[in-house]
Amino acid sequence: MKTESSPHASSSLHPSASRRTFLKVAGAGGVISTLPLTRAVHAAGSDAIRIALSGCGGRGTGALADALSNSVGANVRLIALHDAFPERIENCLRAIQSRFPDKVDVPPERRFTDLDGYKKLAETDADIVLDCSPPGFRPVHFEHYVQVGKHVFMEKPLAVDAPGARRILAANEQAKSKGLRVAVGHHLRHEVKHKEMIQRIKDGEIGRITHLRVYFNSSGVWVRPRQPDQTEMQYQVNNWYYFTWLSGDHIVEQHVHDLDVMNWMMGNRHPVSAQGMGGRQFRVGKDYGDIFDHHAVEFTYEDGTQGFSYCRHIPGCWDSFSEHAHGTKGFVSIEGHGHAIIQVEGREPVRVERGPDGHRLEWDDLLKAHLAGEAYNEVDNTILGTMTAILGRMATYSGQIVTWDEAANSQLDLSPSGYTWDAEPQPKPGPDGVYPCAMPGQTKAF
Ligand SMILES: NC(=O)c1ccc[n+]([C@@H]2O[C@H](COP(=O)([O-])OP(=O)(O)OC[C@H]3O[C@@H](n4cnc5c(N)ncnc54)[C@H](O)[C@@H]3O)[C@@H](O)[C@H]2O)c1
Protein backbone atom coordinates (compact mmCIF):
# COMPACT_ATOMS: atom_id res chain seq x y z
CA MET A 1 0.00 0.00 0.00
CA LYS A 2 1.27 3.48 -0.85
CA THR A 3 1.11 6.48 1.40
CA GLU A 4 0.06 9.84 0.07
CA SER A 5 2.82 12.12 -1.15
CA SER A 6 0.94 15.38 -1.78
CA PRO A 7 -0.77 16.63 1.37
CA HIS A 8 -4.31 17.83 0.69
CA ALA A 9 -6.10 19.79 3.37
CA SER A 10 -8.24 17.36 5.33
CA SER A 11 -9.85 19.85 7.67
CA SER A 12 -13.17 19.81 5.82
CA LEU A 13 -13.69 16.18 6.81
CA HIS A 14 -13.35 17.21 10.45
CA PRO A 15 -16.71 17.16 12.26
CA SER A 16 -16.84 20.82 13.25
CA ALA A 17 -15.58 22.02 9.88
CA SER A 18 -18.14 19.83 8.12
CA ARG A 19 -20.98 21.28 10.10
CA ARG A 20 -19.83 24.79 9.28
CA THR A 21 -19.85 23.83 5.62
CA PHE A 22 -23.45 22.64 5.92
CA LEU A 23 -24.49 26.10 6.96
CA LYS A 24 -23.24 27.38 3.64
CA VAL A 25 -24.75 24.76 1.34
CA ALA A 26 -28.37 23.85 1.97
CA GLY A 27 -29.47 20.25 1.28
CA ALA A 28 -29.19 18.56 -2.10
CA GLY A 29 -28.29 21.12 -4.68
CA GLY A 30 -28.41 23.89 -2.10
CA VAL A 31 -28.66 27.33 -3.67
CA ILE A 32 -26.25 29.74 -2.02
CA SER A 33 -26.05 32.62 -4.45
CA THR A 34 -26.86 33.70 -7.96
CA LEU A 35 -24.16 33.41 -10.58
CA PRO A 36 -24.04 35.04 -14.00
CA LEU A 37 -25.54 33.02 -16.85
CA THR A 38 -22.18 32.78 -18.61
CA ARG A 39 -22.04 29.05 -19.31
CA ALA A 40 -25.77 28.37 -19.46
CA VAL A 41 -26.09 29.85 -22.92
CA HIS A 42 -23.84 28.36 -25.56
CA ALA A 43 -21.37 30.72 -27.19
CA ALA A 44 -22.57 29.77 -30.68
CA GLY A 45 -25.80 31.59 -29.92
CA SER A 46 -27.91 28.47 -29.63
CA ASP A 47 -29.63 27.79 -26.34
CA ALA A 48 -28.28 24.21 -26.26
CA ILE A 49 -26.59 22.87 -23.16
CA ARG A 50 -23.79 20.68 -24.47
CA ILE A 51 -22.95 17.58 -22.45
CA ALA A 52 -20.14 15.03 -22.71
CA LEU A 53 -19.78 11.70 -20.90
CA SER A 54 -16.82 9.76 -19.52
CA GLY A 55 -17.73 6.16 -18.62
CA CYS A 56 -20.20 4.84 -21.19
CA GLY A 57 -21.55 1.88 -19.21
CA GLY A 58 -24.95 1.22 -17.70
CA ARG A 59 -25.19 4.30 -15.48
CA GLY A 60 -23.52 6.63 -17.94
CA THR A 61 -25.99 5.66 -20.63
CA GLY A 62 -28.86 6.02 -18.16
CA ALA A 63 -27.65 9.44 -16.99
CA LEU A 64 -27.46 10.66 -20.59
CA ALA A 65 -31.04 9.54 -21.18
CA ASP A 66 -32.16 11.33 -18.00
CA ALA A 67 -30.43 14.54 -19.06
CA LEU A 68 -31.70 14.42 -22.65
CA SER A 69 -35.30 13.73 -21.57
CA ASN A 70 -35.36 16.28 -18.74
CA SER A 71 -38.70 17.79 -17.68
CA VAL A 72 -37.54 21.38 -17.23
CA GLY A 73 -37.35 22.34 -20.89
CA ALA A 74 -33.55 22.39 -21.11
CA ASN A 75 -32.33 21.88 -24.66
CA VAL A 76 -29.60 19.33 -23.97
CA ARG A 77 -27.27 17.95 -26.69
CA LEU A 78 -24.72 15.15 -26.40
CA ILE A 79 -21.49 16.11 -28.16
CA ALA A 80 -18.67 13.79 -26.98
CA LEU A 81 -18.00 10.44 -25.34
CA HIS A 82 -15.08 8.84 -23.54
CA ASP A 83 -14.58 5.30 -22.31
CA ALA A 84 -11.51 3.26 -21.47
CA PHE A 85 -12.73 0.68 -24.03
CA PRO A 86 -13.95 1.67 -27.53
CA GLU A 87 -16.73 -0.90 -27.80
CA ARG A 88 -18.50 0.65 -24.79
CA ILE A 89 -18.64 3.99 -26.59
CA GLU A 90 -20.25 2.43 -29.64
CA ASN A 91 -22.83 0.52 -27.54
CA CYS A 92 -23.74 3.66 -25.61
CA LEU A 93 -23.94 5.78 -28.76
CA ARG A 94 -26.22 3.26 -30.47
CA ALA A 95 -28.55 3.16 -27.47
CA ILE A 96 -28.73 6.94 -27.10
CA GLN A 97 -28.99 7.67 -30.82
CA SER A 98 -31.92 5.29 -31.19
CA ARG A 99 -33.82 7.11 -28.42
CA PHE A 100 -32.73 10.69 -29.11
CA PRO A 101 -31.74 10.89 -32.79
CA ASP A 102 -32.02 14.70 -32.93
CA LYS A 103 -30.05 15.36 -29.76
CA VAL A 104 -26.82 13.52 -30.49
CA ASP A 105 -23.83 14.81 -32.43
CA VAL A 106 -20.81 12.66 -31.62
CA PRO A 107 -18.67 12.24 -34.74
CA PRO A 108 -15.69 9.82 -34.55
CA GLU A 109 -13.30 12.68 -33.73
CA ARG A 110 -15.26 13.33 -30.52
CA ARG A 111 -15.10 9.70 -29.32
CA PHE A 112 -12.14 9.28 -26.98
CA THR A 113 -10.68 6.06 -25.60
CA ASP A 114 -8.01 4.76 -23.20
CA LEU A 115 -7.32 6.03 -19.71
CA ASP A 116 -6.32 9.56 -20.73
CA GLY A 117 -9.30 10.21 -23.03
CA TYR A 118 -11.04 12.27 -20.32
CA LYS A 119 -8.51 15.04 -20.97
CA LYS A 120 -9.53 15.20 -24.63
CA LEU A 121 -13.18 15.12 -23.60
CA ALA A 122 -12.47 18.15 -21.42
CA GLU A 123 -10.98 19.99 -24.42
CA THR A 124 -14.36 19.96 -26.21
CA ASP A 125 -16.75 22.86 -25.71
CA ALA A 126 -19.08 20.77 -23.56
CA ASP A 127 -20.78 22.81 -20.84
CA ILE A 128 -21.37 19.91 -18.45
CA VAL A 129 -19.17 16.82 -18.19
CA LEU A 130 -20.69 13.62 -16.80
CA ASP A 131 -18.27 11.33 -14.99
CA CYS A 132 -19.73 7.84 -14.73
CA SER A 133 -16.42 5.99 -14.79
CA PRO A 134 -15.41 3.65 -11.93
CA PRO A 135 -15.00 5.54 -8.63
CA GLY A 136 -11.25 4.92 -8.41
CA PHE A 137 -10.79 7.49 -11.20
CA ARG A 138 -13.18 10.09 -9.77
CA PRO A 139 -10.70 12.36 -7.92
CA VAL A 140 -8.28 12.47 -10.87
CA HIS A 141 -11.07 13.20 -13.38
CA PHE A 142 -12.87 15.73 -11.19
CA GLU A 143 -9.68 17.69 -10.51
CA HIS A 144 -9.12 17.98 -14.25
CA TYR A 145 -12.67 19.03 -15.14
CA VAL A 146 -12.55 21.73 -12.47
CA GLN A 147 -9.13 22.90 -13.64
CA VAL A 148 -10.43 23.46 -17.18
CA GLY A 149 -13.68 25.03 -15.93
CA LYS A 150 -16.39 22.47 -16.65
CA HIS A 151 -19.64 22.05 -14.75
CA VAL A 152 -19.77 18.45 -13.54
CA PHE A 153 -22.28 15.71 -12.88
CA MET A 154 -20.41 12.84 -11.23
CA GLU A 155 -21.58 9.54 -9.93
CA LYS A 156 -21.25 8.30 -6.40
CA PRO A 157 -19.11 7.24 -4.62
CA LEU A 158 -16.76 10.19 -4.85
CA ALA A 159 -13.61 8.31 -3.88
CA VAL A 160 -12.36 4.92 -2.70
CA ASP A 161 -9.85 6.06 -0.06
CA ALA A 162 -9.22 9.03 2.24
CA PRO A 163 -6.55 10.68 0.05
CA GLY A 164 -9.09 10.56 -2.81
CA ALA A 165 -11.82 12.08 -0.62
CA ARG A 166 -9.48 14.93 0.37
CA ARG A 167 -8.62 15.55 -3.30
CA ILE A 168 -12.34 15.77 -4.11
CA LEU A 169 -12.87 18.30 -1.32
CA ALA A 170 -9.92 20.43 -2.40
CA ALA A 171 -11.06 20.41 -6.05
CA ASN A 172 -14.59 21.22 -4.92
CA GLU A 173 -13.39 24.37 -3.20
CA GLN A 174 -11.85 25.36 -6.54
CA ALA A 175 -15.10 24.53 -8.31
CA LYS A 176 -17.03 26.82 -5.95
CA SER A 177 -14.58 29.65 -6.40
CA LYS A 178 -14.90 29.31 -10.18
CA GLY A 179 -18.71 29.28 -10.00
CA LEU A 180 -18.96 25.74 -11.38
CA ARG A 181 -22.04 23.64 -10.71
CA VAL A 182 -21.33 20.17 -9.30
CA ALA A 183 -23.97 17.46 -9.02
CA VAL A 184 -23.40 14.05 -7.41
CA GLY A 185 -25.43 10.96 -8.42
CA HIS A 186 -27.05 10.42 -5.02
CA HIS A 187 -30.47 10.16 -6.61
CA LEU A 188 -32.15 9.28 -3.30
CA ARG A 189 -31.52 12.86 -2.15
CA HIS A 190 -33.94 13.93 -4.92
CA GLU A 191 -36.69 11.34 -4.34
CA VAL A 192 -39.97 12.81 -3.12
CA LYS A 193 -40.50 10.24 -0.37
CA HIS A 194 -36.95 10.60 0.97
CA LYS A 195 -37.27 14.37 1.11
CA GLU A 196 -40.63 14.20 2.86
CA MET A 197 -39.52 11.61 5.43
CA ILE A 198 -36.30 13.41 6.27
CA GLN A 199 -38.24 16.64 6.72
CA ARG A 200 -40.60 14.82 9.11
CA ILE A 201 -37.61 13.50 11.08
CA LYS A 202 -36.18 17.01 11.19
CA ASP A 203 -39.53 18.34 12.40
CA GLY A 204 -39.29 15.96 15.37
CA GLU A 205 -42.23 13.69 14.44
CA ILE A 206 -40.45 10.50 15.57
CA GLY A 207 -38.79 12.25 18.53
CA ARG A 208 -35.07 11.88 19.22
CA ILE A 209 -33.43 9.24 17.00
CA THR A 210 -32.35 6.27 19.10
CA HIS A 211 -30.88 4.11 16.33
CA LEU A 212 -30.86 3.59 12.57
CA ARG A 213 -30.71 0.55 10.27
CA VAL A 214 -29.60 0.62 6.64
CA TYR A 215 -29.33 -2.21 4.10
CA PHE A 216 -28.03 -2.97 0.63
CA ASN A 217 -28.39 -6.73 0.37
CA SER A 218 -28.58 -8.14 -3.16
CA SER A 219 -27.32 -10.97 -5.36
CA GLY A 220 -24.34 -8.99 -6.64
CA VAL A 221 -23.31 -7.77 -10.08
CA TRP A 222 -21.67 -8.87 -13.34
CA VAL A 223 -18.28 -10.59 -13.74
CA ARG A 224 -16.05 -9.67 -16.70
CA PRO A 225 -13.59 -12.58 -17.10
CA ARG A 226 -9.95 -12.12 -18.11
CA GLN A 227 -9.22 -12.03 -21.86
CA PRO A 228 -5.97 -13.54 -23.17
CA ASP A 229 -4.53 -10.31 -24.62
CA GLN A 230 -5.21 -8.02 -21.64
CA THR A 231 -2.55 -6.36 -19.49
CA GLU A 232 -3.16 -6.66 -15.75
CA MET A 233 -4.34 -3.04 -15.70
CA GLN A 234 -6.80 -3.66 -18.55
CA TYR A 235 -8.16 -6.72 -16.78
CA GLN A 236 -8.65 -4.93 -13.46
CA VAL A 237 -10.18 -1.80 -15.02
CA ASN A 238 -12.58 -3.91 -17.08
CA ASN A 239 -13.55 -6.05 -14.06
CA TRP A 240 -13.46 -2.92 -11.89
CA TYR A 241 -16.21 -3.85 -9.46
CA TYR A 242 -14.07 -6.53 -7.78
CA PHE A 243 -11.05 -4.38 -6.95
CA THR A 244 -11.06 -2.12 -3.90
CA TRP A 245 -8.85 0.48 -5.58
CA LEU A 246 -11.47 0.85 -8.33
CA SER A 247 -14.84 0.36 -6.63
CA GLY A 248 -14.03 0.85 -2.95
CA ASP A 249 -15.65 -2.60 -2.35
CA HIS A 250 -19.45 -2.89 -2.52
CA ILE A 251 -19.88 -1.24 0.90
CA VAL A 252 -18.51 1.91 -0.76
CA GLU A 253 -19.74 1.47 -4.34
CA GLN A 254 -23.34 0.52 -3.56
CA HIS A 255 -24.14 0.76 0.15
CA VAL A 256 -22.95 4.39 0.05
CA HIS A 257 -26.52 5.24 -1.05
CA ASP A 258 -27.92 4.07 2.29
CA LEU A 259 -25.04 5.41 4.36
CA ASP A 260 -25.56 8.81 2.78
CA VAL A 261 -29.25 8.65 3.73
CA MET A 262 -28.30 7.56 7.27
CA ASN A 263 -26.14 10.69 7.64
CA TRP A 264 -28.93 12.78 6.11
CA MET A 265 -31.42 11.36 8.66
CA MET A 266 -28.94 12.42 11.35
CA GLY A 267 -29.01 16.01 10.07
CA ASN A 268 -26.11 15.65 7.61
CA ARG A 269 -23.77 14.62 10.39
CA HIS A 270 -21.29 11.77 10.13
CA PRO A 271 -20.36 9.01 12.58
CA VAL A 272 -17.36 9.46 14.85
CA SER A 273 -16.37 5.79 14.86
CA ALA A 274 -17.18 2.38 13.45
CA GLN A 275 -16.57 -1.27 14.19
CA GLY A 276 -17.74 -4.20 12.14
CA MET A 277 -17.10 -7.51 10.51
CA GLY A 278 -17.14 -8.90 7.01
CA GLY A 279 -15.54 -11.36 4.64
CA ARG A 280 -16.07 -13.41 1.52
CA GLN A 281 -17.93 -16.66 1.69
CA PHE A 282 -19.85 -17.10 -1.57
CA ARG A 283 -17.82 -14.95 -3.94
CA VAL A 284 -14.42 -16.62 -3.77
CA GLY A 285 -12.11 -17.45 -6.69
CA LYS A 286 -10.04 -15.69 -9.31
CA ASP A 287 -12.91 -13.76 -10.95
CA TYR A 288 -13.72 -11.76 -7.82
CA GLY A 289 -10.66 -9.59 -7.25
CA ASP A 290 -10.00 -8.62 -3.63
CA ILE A 291 -13.38 -7.42 -2.28
CA PHE A 292 -15.61 -8.95 0.39
CA ASP A 293 -19.13 -10.25 -0.27
CA HIS A 294 -20.61 -9.09 3.06
CA HIS A 295 -20.06 -6.37 5.66
CA ALA A 296 -21.93 -5.53 8.88
CA VAL A 297 -20.96 -2.33 10.68
CA GLU A 298 -22.01 -0.43 13.80
CA PHE A 299 -21.49 3.30 13.28
CA THR A 300 -21.54 5.59 16.33
CA TYR A 301 -22.43 9.30 16.09
CA GLU A 302 -21.11 12.02 18.38
CA ASP A 303 -24.27 11.98 20.53
CA GLY A 304 -24.03 8.19 21.01
CA THR A 305 -26.72 7.30 18.44
CA GLN A 306 -25.83 4.11 16.58
CA GLY A 307 -26.45 3.23 12.95
CA PHE A 308 -26.43 -0.45 12.01
CA SER A 309 -25.36 -1.11 8.45
CA TYR A 310 -25.54 -4.32 6.44
CA CYS A 311 -24.58 -5.06 2.86
CA ARG A 312 -24.34 -8.42 1.18
CA HIS A 313 -23.77 -9.77 -2.33
CA ILE A 314 -24.92 -13.37 -2.02
CA PRO A 315 -27.76 -14.84 -4.12
CA GLY A 316 -30.61 -16.70 -2.46
CA CYS A 317 -30.68 -14.58 0.71
CA TRP A 318 -33.01 -11.87 2.04
CA ASP A 319 -32.53 -8.80 -0.12
CA SER A 320 -33.19 -5.24 0.96
CA PHE A 321 -32.29 -1.75 -0.25
CA SER A 322 -33.74 0.39 2.53
CA GLU A 323 -33.14 2.90 5.33
CA HIS A 324 -34.85 3.09 8.74
CA ALA A 325 -34.72 5.62 11.57
CA HIS A 326 -36.12 4.73 15.01
CA GLY A 327 -36.99 7.49 17.45
CA THR A 328 -38.45 7.93 20.92
CA LYS A 329 -41.95 8.47 19.44
CA GLY A 330 -41.98 6.29 16.30
CA PHE A 331 -40.06 5.27 13.23
CA VAL A 332 -39.53 5.95 9.54
CA SER A 333 -38.89 3.18 6.98
CA ILE A 334 -37.88 4.01 3.42
CA GLU A 335 -37.54 1.54 0.57
CA GLY A 336 -34.82 2.65 -1.85
CA HIS A 337 -36.96 2.03 -4.91
CA GLY A 338 -40.35 1.84 -3.26
CA HIS A 339 -42.57 3.67 -0.80
CA ALA A 340 -41.87 5.13 2.63
CA ILE A 341 -43.81 4.88 5.90
CA ILE A 342 -43.79 6.94 9.06
CA GLN A 343 -45.39 5.46 12.14
CA VAL A 344 -45.82 7.62 15.22
CA GLU A 345 -47.35 6.40 18.49
CA GLY A 346 -51.05 7.23 18.72
CA ARG A 347 -51.38 8.19 15.03
CA GLU A 348 -52.30 6.33 11.85
CA PRO A 349 -49.21 5.41 9.81
CA VAL A 350 -48.56 7.69 6.83
CA ARG A 351 -47.42 6.09 3.58
CA VAL A 352 -45.72 8.11 0.83
CA GLU A 353 -45.38 6.58 -2.63
CA ARG A 354 -42.10 6.76 -4.49
CA GLY A 355 -43.02 9.34 -7.12
CA PRO A 356 -40.72 10.01 -10.08
CA ASP A 357 -37.35 8.27 -10.23
CA GLY A 358 -34.66 10.30 -8.45
CA HIS A 359 -32.28 9.67 -11.35
CA ARG A 360 -34.55 11.86 -13.48
CA LEU A 361 -35.23 14.41 -10.74
CA GLU A 362 -31.53 14.97 -10.06
CA TRP A 363 -31.14 16.12 -13.68
CA ASP A 364 -34.20 18.35 -13.50
CA ASP A 365 -32.76 19.97 -10.38
CA LEU A 366 -29.29 20.47 -11.87
CA LEU A 367 -30.59 21.78 -15.22
CA LYS A 368 -33.07 24.10 -13.54
CA ALA A 369 -30.18 25.68 -11.59
CA HIS A 370 -28.05 25.76 -14.74
CA LEU A 371 -30.74 27.54 -16.74
CA ALA A 372 -31.29 30.03 -13.93
CA GLY A 373 -27.54 30.62 -13.51
CA GLU A 374 -27.76 29.58 -9.86
CA ALA A 375 -25.05 27.97 -7.76
CA TYR A 376 -25.37 24.23 -7.28
CA ASN A 377 -23.08 21.99 -5.28
CA GLU A 378 -23.80 18.55 -3.85
CA VAL A 379 -20.30 17.55 -2.76
CA ASP A 380 -20.18 18.95 0.78
CA ASN A 381 -22.93 16.74 2.11
CA THR A 382 -22.38 13.65 0.00
CA ILE A 383 -18.60 13.41 0.52
CA LEU A 384 -19.50 12.49 4.11
CA GLY A 385 -21.44 9.47 2.79
CA THR A 386 -18.42 8.38 0.75
CA MET A 387 -16.12 8.84 3.73
CA THR A 388 -18.57 7.03 6.02
CA ALA A 389 -18.56 4.04 3.66
CA ILE A 390 -14.74 4.10 3.52
CA LEU A 391 -14.70 4.23 7.35
CA GLY A 392 -16.99 1.17 7.42
CA ARG A 393 -14.68 -0.73 5.06
CA MET A 394 -11.66 0.22 7.17
CA ALA A 395 -13.48 -1.28 10.18
CA THR A 396 -14.45 -4.55 8.46
CA TYR A 397 -11.07 -5.01 6.74
CA SER A 398 -9.09 -4.30 9.91
CA GLY A 399 -11.40 -5.77 12.55
CA GLN A 400 -10.63 -2.72 14.70
CA ILE A 401 -12.67 0.18 16.08
CA VAL A 402 -11.78 2.97 13.65
CA THR A 403 -12.45 6.61 14.49
CA TRP A 404 -13.61 9.18 11.95
CA ASP A 405 -10.42 11.16 12.48
CA GLU A 406 -8.23 8.12 11.84
CA ALA A 407 -10.20 7.38 8.68
CA ALA A 408 -10.39 10.94 7.38
CA ASN A 409 -6.68 11.54 7.97
CA SER A 410 -5.60 8.13 6.65
CA GLN A 411 -2.64 8.21 4.24
CA LEU A 412 -3.49 4.81 2.75
CA ASP A 413 -3.58 5.43 -1.00
CA LEU A 414 -4.96 2.56 -3.09
CA SER A 415 -4.10 4.02 -6.50
CA PRO A 416 -1.89 2.21 -9.06
CA SER A 417 1.63 3.19 -10.18
CA GLY A 418 0.10 5.28 -12.98
CA TYR A 419 -2.93 5.59 -15.23
CA THR A 420 -1.64 3.78 -18.33
CA TRP A 421 -2.36 0.27 -19.57
CA ASP A 422 1.12 -0.93 -18.57
CA ALA A 423 0.91 0.57 -15.06
CA GLU A 424 0.97 -1.71 -12.01
CA PRO A 425 -2.18 -1.98 -9.92
CA GLN A 426 -1.38 -2.84 -6.30
CA PRO A 427 -3.42 -6.09 -6.04
CA LYS A 428 -1.43 -9.04 -7.39
CA PRO A 429 -2.95 -12.46 -8.07
CA GLY A 430 -1.39 -15.45 -6.31
CA PRO A 431 -0.05 -18.49 -8.23
CA ASP A 432 -3.61 -19.87 -8.45
CA GLY A 433 -4.86 -16.61 -9.98
CA VAL A 434 -6.75 -15.66 -6.80
CA TYR A 435 -6.19 -12.18 -5.30
CA PRO A 436 -5.62 -12.09 -1.55
CA CYS A 437 -8.31 -10.10 0.26
CA ALA A 438 -8.19 -8.29 3.60
CA MET A 439 -7.76 -10.42 6.72
CA PRO A 440 -9.32 -8.83 9.83
CA GLY A 441 -6.83 -8.69 12.66
CA GLN A 442 -3.89 -8.60 10.23
CA THR A 443 -4.62 -6.12 7.45
CA LYS A 444 -3.58 -2.52 7.82
CA ALA A 445 -6.71 -0.96 6.36
CA PHE A 446 -6.39 2.72 7.34
N1 LIG B 1 -26.63 6.42 -8.82
C1 LIG B 1 -26.94 5.18 -9.11
O1 LIG B 1 -28.05 4.72 -8.88
C2 LIG B 1 -25.90 4.31 -9.76
C3 LIG B 1 -26.26 3.09 -10.33
C4 LIG B 1 -25.28 2.33 -10.95
C5 LIG B 1 -23.98 2.76 -10.96
N2 LIG B 1 -23.64 3.95 -10.37
C6 LIG B 1 -22.26 4.44 -10.38
O2 LIG B 1 -21.90 4.78 -11.72
C7 LIG B 1 -20.53 4.45 -11.97
C8 LIG B 1 -20.47 3.50 -13.16
O3 LIG B 1 -21.19 2.32 -12.86
P1 LIG B 1 -21.87 1.43 -14.02
O4 LIG B 1 -22.87 0.58 -13.34
O5 LIG B 1 -22.27 2.28 -15.14
O6 LIG B 1 -20.63 0.52 -14.45
P2 LIG B 1 -20.28 0.00 -15.92
O7 LIG B 1 -19.18 -0.97 -15.78
O8 LIG B 1 -21.53 -0.41 -16.61
O9 LIG B 1 -19.75 1.32 -16.62
C9 LIG B 1 -18.52 1.90 -16.30
C10 LIG B 1 -17.87 2.28 -17.61
O10 LIG B 1 -16.68 3.01 -17.33
C11 LIG B 1 -15.69 2.57 -18.23
N3 LIG B 1 -14.38 2.91 -17.70
C12 LIG B 1 -13.50 2.17 -16.98
N4 LIG B 1 -12.44 2.91 -16.66
C13 LIG B 1 -12.63 4.14 -17.18
C14 LIG B 1 -11.88 5.32 -17.16
N5 LIG B 1 -10.69 5.41 -16.55
N6 LIG B 1 -12.38 6.40 -17.80
C15 LIG B 1 -13.59 6.33 -18.43
N7 LIG B 1 -14.33 5.22 -18.49
C16 LIG B 1 -13.86 4.14 -17.85
C17 LIG B 1 -15.95 1.10 -18.37
O11 LIG B 1 -15.32 0.58 -19.54
C18 LIG B 1 -17.46 1.07 -18.44
O12 LIG B 1 -17.93 1.21 -19.75
C19 LIG B 1 -20.01 3.89 -10.66
O13 LIG B 1 -19.43 4.90 -9.90
C20 LIG B 1 -21.25 3.40 -9.94
O14 LIG B 1 -21.11 3.40 -8.55
C21 LIG B 1 -24.59 4.73 -9.79
The ligand as a Tripos MOL2 file, in Angstrom:
@<TRIPOS>MOLECULE
LIG
   44    48     1     0     0
SMALL
NO_CHARGES

@<TRIPOS>ATOM
      1 N1        -26.6330    6.4190   -8.8170 N.am      1 LIG1
      2 C1        -26.9440    5.1820   -9.1080 C.2       1 LIG1
      3 O1        -28.0500    4.7190   -8.8830 O.2       1 LIG1
      4 C2        -25.8990    4.3090   -9.7630 C.ar      1 LIG1
      5 C3        -26.2640    3.0890  -10.3330 C.ar      1 LIG1
      6 C4        -25.2810    2.3330  -10.9510 C.ar      1 LIG1
      7 C5        -23.9760    2.7600  -10.9620 C.ar      1 LIG1
      8 N2        -23.6410    3.9500  -10.3750 N.ar      1 LIG1
      9 C6        -22.2560    4.4390  -10.3800 C.3       1 LIG1
     10 O2        -21.9030    4.7760  -11.7230 O.3       1 LIG1
     11 C7        -20.5350    4.4510  -11.9690 C.3       1 LIG1
     12 C8        -20.4700    3.4950  -13.1570 C.3       1 LIG1
     13 O3        -21.1880    2.3190  -12.8570 O.3       1 LIG1
     14 P1        -21.8680    1.4320  -14.0220 P.3       1 LIG1
     15 O4        -22.8750    0.5760  -13.3430 O.co2     1 LIG1
     16 O5        -22.2690    2.2840  -15.1420 O.co2     1 LIG1
     17 O6        -20.6350    0.5240  -14.4510 O.3       1 LIG1
     18 P2        -20.2820    0.0030  -15.9250 P.3       1 LIG1
     19 O7        -19.1810   -0.9690  -15.7810 O.co2     1 LIG1
     20 O8        -21.5270   -0.4150  -16.6090 O.co2     1 LIG1
     21 O9        -19.7470    1.3240  -16.6160 O.3       1 LIG1
     22 C9        -18.5200    1.9030  -16.3020 C.3       1 LIG1
     23 C10       -17.8660    2.2830  -17.6070 C.3       1 LIG1
     24 O10       -16.6850    3.0150  -17.3250 O.3       1 LIG1
     25 C11       -15.6930    2.5740  -18.2300 C.3       1 LIG1
     26 N3        -14.3780    2.9100  -17.6960 N.ar      1 LIG1
     27 C12       -13.4960    2.1690  -16.9810 C.ar      1 LIG1
     28 N4        -12.4370    2.9100  -16.6560 N.ar      1 LIG1
     29 C13       -12.6300    4.1370  -17.1780 C.ar      1 LIG1
     30 C14       -11.8830    5.3220  -17.1590 C.ar      1 LIG1
     31 N5        -10.6940    5.4150  -16.5500 N.pl3     1 LIG1
     32 N6        -12.3810    6.4050  -17.8020 N.ar      1 LIG1
     33 C15       -13.5870    6.3330  -18.4340 C.ar      1 LIG1
     34 N7        -14.3330    5.2200  -18.4920 N.ar      1 LIG1
     35 C16       -13.8590    4.1400  -17.8460 C.ar      1 LIG1
     36 C17       -15.9450    1.0960  -18.3720 C.3       1 LIG1
     37 O11       -15.3240    0.5760  -19.5400 O.3       1 LIG1
     38 C18       -17.4590    1.0700  -18.4350 C.3       1 LIG1
     39 O12       -17.9330    1.2060  -19.7510 O.3       1 LIG1
     40 C19       -20.0120    3.8900  -10.6630 C.3       1 LIG1
     41 O13       -19.4310    4.9040   -9.8960 O.3       1 LIG1
     42 C20       -21.2520    3.4000   -9.9430 C.3       1 LIG1
     43 O14       -21.1130    3.4050   -8.5520 O.3       1 LIG1
     44 C21       -24.5850    4.7320   -9.7860 C.ar      1 LIG1
@<TRIPOS>BOND
     1     1     2 1
     2     2     3 2
     3     2     4 1
     4     4     5 ar
     5     4    44 ar
     6     5     6 ar
     7     6     7 ar
     8     7     8 ar
     9     8     9 1
    10     8    44 ar
    11     9    10 1
    12     9    42 1
    13    10    11 1
    14    11    12 1
    15    11    40 1
    16    12    13 1
    17    13    14 1
    18    14    15 2
    19    14    16 1
    20    14    17 1
    21    17    18 1
    22    18    19 2
    23    18    20 1
    24    18    21 1
    25    21    22 1
    26    22    23 1
    27    23    24 1
    28    23    38 1
    29    24    25 1
    30    25    26 1
    31    25    36 1
    32    26    27 ar
    33    26    35 ar
    34    27    28 ar
    35    28    29 ar
    36    29    30 ar
    37    29    35 ar
    38    30    31 1
    39    30    32 ar
    40    32    33 ar
    41    33    34 ar
    42    34    35 ar
    43    36    37 1
    44    36    38 1
    45    38    39 1
    46    40    41 1
    47    40    42 1
    48    42    43 1
@<TRIPOS>SUBSTRUCTURE
     1 LIG1         1 GROUP 0 **** ****
